[in-house]
């Protein structure tokens, strides 16, 4: 369980188990028709993403942490370098949070799933996936 595997899976929106399949229908989170639509399972290793009903409610806490981190970054930048007026700072924080909602939504779900599923190199190769397909279809 390397941190680099978790970061790659999260930033690239790839399956946490095989790093081959996509987690979302569209790579663009700002596509309003299906940018936030998540696939039911991985196309490559057939990992079911929603492990149980309501599984991704925990991702709301991850999203909260991501936005808290963004707020802290703005606060530190203002305290050290920017020295902005309070209302300007609040406006910048609110605008950046609104702009980053689609990205945060995806990253929160991906991180939440990465807490429970680890990368397995054997699923990256086609041999285990083919054997897994035989088991699923047979």
Helices and strands as residue ranges (DSSP letters): H 3-12, G 55-58, H 59-77, I 78-82, H 86-99, H 101-116, H 121-124, H 126-137
